[in-house]
Amino acid sequence: MLAALAVNSITIPDEVTQRPVATALYRRAARLNHDEDPNAVPTFRGRTLVLRALKPIMAGEEIRITYLDQALSAVEQRRMLFEQYHFDPFPEMGSPVRNFLPTGIMRVASGAQVLSEQQLRLMGILDGPRSLKGGCDLIGGDEVWAVDGGDSHWERAAKCVRSVREDLAAAVQAKDLKVLRAIALGERDSSKGMRVGKTHAVRVEAARALLDVAVEAQAWDLACSAAEALADMYRKIYPQYSVATGVAEAKAAKLFWLLDNGA
């Protein structure tokens, strides 16, 4: 029973942050297959699941959803889909050997050419003025996976990603608005150093955390900045007409209205 629930259940997310808030099992929806380019998205009215089309769906065409938050990096999606649903969405990455670095474990995989533009944005690394070919992120809180597109700077990139991830975890734990803002909005970046891209998955997580903590602290100017940054990121990584993007934009508009009216 537990195995059936794990494989067939649907995660119910918060519409703005996309963080899981509940798990449910729907008999018909359990038949829906995963796709990196979905044509529909589950939404909820109370306990009722409502499928919304993201693009025109022809008669007889399969309805496809994504099982995971599309703001997760491809390497983290791969890990989670394999562990929970037992299939590999990116077999081109293979199983590269572990490299033991002073800063932790790293694997360098091939397959950057099969990733979409949105997926590459979520792992993007900048070295000075240029973007590295490929990208990397921390998976499972342990290993840094780089997906190589022809560069050789992944040890430095892995160190950068691990450092930012550790800073984010500490800032979330401490509800540190200053650090969350610096990570989410890139305020501590140097144009000459190695850094995560503007829509890297860690920045998305930081913007979500900044929004939550700023609202809790009633720091409305920071909440507005976080919501605006989040909506901009969502427009670049979610499908057109995404519910998450629309809700984030509405949240930003509401926060700006509150700020303008003396909140």
C-alpha positions in Angstrom: 0.0 0.0 0.0 2.8 2.4 0.9 4.6 1.7 -2.3 1.4 2.3 -4.3 0.9 5.6 -2.6 4.5 6.7 -3.2 4.3 6.0 -7.0 0.7 7.1 -7.7 0.2 10.0 -5.3 0.2 13.7 -6.4 1.9 16.3 -4.4 -0.2 19.4 -3.5 2.1 22.5 -3.6 1.7 26.0 -2.3 0.8 28.0 -5.4 3.3 30.7 -4.8 6.4 28.9 -3.4 5.6 25.6 -5.0 6.7 23.9 -1.8 4.8 20.6 -1.0 2.1 21.1 1.6 0.2 17.8 1.2 0.0 14.5 -0.7 -3.2 13.0 -2.2 -4.2 10.0 -4.2 -6.6 10.4 -7.1 -7.6 7.3 -9.0 -7.8 8.9 -12.5 -5.0 11.3 -12.0 -2.7 8.4 -11.0 -2.7 7.4 -14.7 -1.1 10.7 -15.8 2.5 10.4 -17.1 5.4 12.7 -16.4 6.8 14.9 -19.1 9.6 17.6 -18.9 7.4 19.6 -21.3 3.9 19.1 -19.9 0.7 20.2 -21.6 -1.3 20.4 -18.4 -0.9 21.2 -14.7 -2.8 20.0 -11.7 -4.5 22.7 -9.6 -6.8 22.3 -6.6 -10.1 23.7 -5.4 -10.2 22.5 -1.9 -9.8 18.7 -2.2 -10.9 18.7 -5.9 -8.1 18.3 -8.5 -8.6 20.4 -11.6 -6.4 19.9 -14.6 -5.6 23.1 -16.5 -4.2 23.1 -20.0 -0.9 24.9 -20.6 -1.3 24.6 -24.4 -3.9 23.4 -26.9 -4.5 19.6 -26.5 -5.8 17.8 -29.6 -8.5 15.1 -29.4 -6.8 11.8 -28.6 -3.6 13.5 -27.4 -2.1 12.2 -24.1 -2.5 14.6 -21.2 0.9 15.0 -19.6 2.0 16.6 -16.3 5.3 17.0 -14.4 5.6 15.1 -11.2 8.0 17.6 -9.7 8.5 21.3 -9.3 10.1 22.5 -12.5 12.2 25.0 -10.6 14.3 22.1 -9.4 17.6 21.6 -11.3 17.7 18.7 -13.8 20.2 16.7 -11.7 18.0 17.0 -8.6 14.9 16.1 -10.6 16.7 13.1 -11.9 17.6 11.9 -8.4 14.1 12.4 -7.1 12.3 10.8 -10.1 14.5 7.7 -10.0 14.2 7.3 -6.2 10.4 7.7 -6.1 9.1 6.7 -9.5 11.9 4.4 -10.6 12.7 5.9 -14.0 15.5 8.0 -15.3 14.4 11.1 -17.3 18.0 11.9 -18.3 19.8 8.6 -19.1 22.3 10.6 -21.2 24.0 11.7 -18.0 25.0 8.1 -17.2 26.7 7.3 -13.8 30.0 9.3 -13.8 32.6 8.4 -11.2 32.9 10.3 -8.0 35.6 13.0 -7.7 36.7 13.6 -4.1 37.5 17.3 -3.6 38.6 19.2 -0.5 35.1 20.8 -0.5 33.1 17.5 -1.0 32.1 15.0 -3.7 31.5 16.0 -7.3 30.4 14.1 -10.4 30.8 15.4 -13.9 28.2 14.0 -16.3 27.7 14.4 -20.0 24.4 15.2 -21.6 24.1 19.0 -21.4 22.9 19.0 -25.1 19.7 17.2 -24.1 18.7 19.7 -21.5 16.2 22.5 -22.3 17.1 26.2 -22.1 15.0 26.4 -18.9 16.8 23.5 -17.3 20.2 25.0 -18.1 19.2 28.3 -16.6 18.4 26.5 -13.3 22.0 25.2 -13.2 23.8 28.2 -14.8 27.2 29.2 -13.6 28.9 32.5 -14.5 32.7 32.9 -14.6 33.3 36.6 -14.9 31.3 37.9 -17.9 30.7 34.5 -19.5 28.4 31.5 -18.8 29.9 28.1 -18.5 28.8 25.6 -21.0 26.6 23.3 -19.0 25.8 23.8 -15.3 25.8 22.3 -11.8 23.9 22.0 -8.6 24.0 20.1 -5.3 21.8 17.0 -5.2 20.5 15.3 -2.1 22.4 17.6 0.1 25.6 15.7 -0.6 27.1 15.6 -4.1 27.6 18.3 -6.6 26.6 17.1 -10.1 28.0 19.1 -13.1 26.5 18.5 -16.5 29.3 19.3 -18.9 28.8 21.2 -22.2 32.5 21.6 -23.0 34.0 23.5 -20.1 36.7 22.4 -17.6 36.0 24.7 -14.6 33.7 22.4 -12.7 35.8 22.1 -9.5 35.6 25.8 -9.0 31.9 25.8 -9.9 31.2 23.0 -7.4 32.9 24.9 -4.6 30.8 28.0 -5.5 27.5 26.0 -5.6 28.3 24.2 -2.3 29.2 27.5 -0.6 26.0 29.2 -1.7 23.8 26.2 -0.7 25.4 26.1 2.8 24.8 29.9 3.2 21.2 29.5 2.1 20.5 26.6 4.5 22.0 28.6 7.4 20.0 31.8 6.5 16.7 29.9 6.2 17.4 28.3 9.6 18.2 31.7 11.2 15.5 33.6 9.1 18.3 36.0 8.1 16.8 38.6 5.8 20.1 40.1 4.9 21.7 36.9 3.7 18.5 35.7 2.0 18.2 39.0 0.1 21.9 38.9 -0.9 21.5 35.4 -2.4 18.1 35.9 -4.0 18.9 39.2 -5.6 22.6 38.7 -6.2 23.6 41.6 -4.1 26.9 40.0 -3.0 28.0 38.9 -6.5 31.3 40.1 -8.1 31.2 40.6 -11.8 34.7 39.1 -11.9 34.2 36.0 -9.8 32.5 32.7 -10.3 28.8 32.8 -9.2 25.5 31.1 -9.8 23.3 32.5 -12.6 20.4 34.8 -12.0 17.8 31.9 -12.4 19.9 29.2 -10.7 17.7 26.9 -8.6 19.4 28.1 -5.4 18.3 31.7 -6.2 14.7 30.5 -6.7 14.8 28.8 -3.3 16.3 31.9 -1.7 13.7 34.2 -3.2 10.9 31.9 -1.9 12.5 31.9 1.5 13.0 35.6 1.4 9.3 36.1 0.6 8.1 33.9 3.5 10.5 35.4 6.1 9.8 39.0 4.9 6.0 38.6 5.1 6.4 37.0 8.6 8.5 39.9 9.7 6.2 42.4 8.0 9.1 43.8 6.0 6.9 44.8 3.1 9.6 46.4 1.0 11.7 43.2 1.0 8.6 41.1 0.5 7.8 43.2 -2.6 11.4 42.7 -3.9 11.2 39.0 -3.3 7.8 38.6 -5.0 8.9 40.7 -8.0 12.2 38.6 -8.4 10.3 35.4 -8.0 7.7 36.3 -10.7 10.6 37.2 -13.0 12.3 33.9 -12.4 9.1 32.0 -12.9 8.5 33.6 -16.3 11.9 32.2 -17.4 11.7 28.7 -16.0 8.0 27.7 -16.0 5.9 27.0 -19.2 3.9 29.8 -20.7 0.6 30.3 -18.9 1.9 28.5 -15.8 -0.4 28.8 -12.8 2.6 29.3 -10.6 3.8 32.3 -12.6 0.3 33.9 -12.6 -0.1 33.5 -8.8 3.4 34.9 -8.2 2.6 37.9 -10.3 -0.7 38.4 -8.4 1.1 38.1 -5.1 3.6 40.7 -6.2 0.9 43.1 -7.3 -1.0 42.6 -3.9 2.2 43.3 -1.9 3.0 46.5 -3.9 -0.6 47.6 -3.3 -0.2 47.1 0.4 3.1 48.9 0.4 1.6 51.9 -1.5 -1.4 52.0 0.9 0.6 52.3 4.1 1.2 48.7 5.1 
